[in-house]
Amino acid sequence: MRDPTAESASSLRERRPPPPNLSGKTVGLLSISKERSDEFMDALEPLIQAAGVKTIRFKKPTHTKPAPEAILQDIVESCDIVVEALAD
Amino acid sequence: MRFVAVVKEDCPTCRLAVPALAEMRAAGLDLEVITQDIPEFPRGLNPRHDDELLESHKLKIEIVPTVIAFDQTMEISRVYGWNKNDWREITGIDNLGNSMPENMPGCGALNVAPGAAERLALKAGEILLTSRAIEVDDDNDPMEVAFDRGWTDGLPVTPPTDLRVARMLAGTTRKADEIIGLIPPNLVPCTVEKAAVNAVMAGCRPEYFPVLLGAMKAALEPEFAMHGLLCTLAFSGPLILVNGPISRRIGMNSGGNALGQGNRANATIGRAFQLIIRNVGGGRPQEIDRACLGQPGKYTFCFAEDEGDEDWIPLAQARGVNSGTSAVTLFHADGVTGFVDQKSRTAEELCESMAMQLWSVNHPRLARWGNAILVISPNHYEIFRKDGWGRAEIEDGLYKALKRPTSEILEGAGHPLGITPAQAEKYSDSNGMIDKFHPGGLLVVRAGGPGALMSAIIGGWTGGRNNAEVRPVTRALEEY
């Protein structure tokens, strides 16, 4: 028989350790564009900012497709931590 | 000069030609006789048995007897069947076969018998499969091995042997190593060969393969959003609707029980595509396929439109494909809902009645969410037809009947569920009305058998609410 699969295996990457604290960090807030994910971010953002931490908002064009490379690159370059919101 | 003659005993022309072969030997010609069937035929001429037919394949024999003249290893000429003048010319023996008839056509060679070509091409190394070979010993059942390895959708699959895969590849003009596209979710490049392996497992015949390849290509168009569809929480899966001559050529069902079981092409084309998503892309239920419930159409969902009435404009033509060209339409399908109306007698009544039920797609208080397919059965179509309604009139009638006052379905207006103020603002017309579907979001097709005033509604994925990003896709099949 011939193998019908991609003949590849997933690689398991270690999760990066969380930063010891948020001092001087930037938190990215990525909405996947589902209904009410903005609402969740709107509630979360002031709490983070109140702790003196900088936030940057991001939004996928649609929740039905993977995030465009440019958005991911932007997050990687400008943020230390990211919160991704689904919601419905 | 040397000669090779290929014969089989089960051929009257070969038996007839035996004395001529004997005369060639008697005249001192360097003649080798190769037999395809009975090892000792023809007696006395010391034949060599081509038991695997590999030699015949390499010599590209199509008809027996064939006599080939070689200069060293280079072929100079060949003759087929028995023809006295041809044989005399190739052998240079002027009185060859004096007492024999002038001409007798030959028979088909065994190496080109149906089914033999791919077996021999594999054996000759002309077809090289690159997918990993999985050896299954005699103590193991290949079907169980397929289950154990996680290759199946829950039903048994046809073991993808080299021969079956080679035969599937013969169903397309595309090369085995050509990449069809990146299969989500893992965005894995999928070759024609990998698609063929999965098509074999699904039970496809090679002549279905072009439909599958075309459907894959359509499903990978960005506006179909296959990634989102396969991992959705909702019910939906890919539906393949086939239009045009290929649907009849491969025997698809567009008649009675078209949406049900029992037709091999309908059943296996849809299944093959889902196996590719599973095996190549890595989209598996309870993993990245997050469906809460799913629906049985996720095993397979494929049917053909009934194009038997020439007054009817088939869906593919309505969506821009030339008449006479085969096409596939990919749709994000929830399950089938029966539409039962045995009372409407006019086109207007029926249209209004269909609109009532179409409002229930996703939820009656949601608008501009999922798309839908309306499958009109022959008896319902007859009501439209006798009132002079074709596609344009039906679509226009439904469009008008599917408007509703926005205020009735606002969230909080009588029920917490409904459209948001933002949606109301975006979609309401100047009369305060809202359309149930996005423009182009309701696909009207004809299928089914006669006998009842019933049609079908196939609801669409909630992801369709974002119609800038998610739309049904129609593509012509002529390239496959």
Interface residues (C-beta under 8 A of the other chain):
Chain A: M1 R2 D3 P4 T5 A6 E7 S8 S33 E35 P61 T62 H63 T64 K65 P66
Chain B: L129 S131 R132 A133 I134 V136 P142 V145 A146 R149 W151 P159 P160 T161 D162 V165 I183 N186 V188 K194 V197 N198 M201 P222 A225 H227 G228 L229 T232 L275 N279 V280 G281 G282 T420 G463 N466 A468 E469 V470
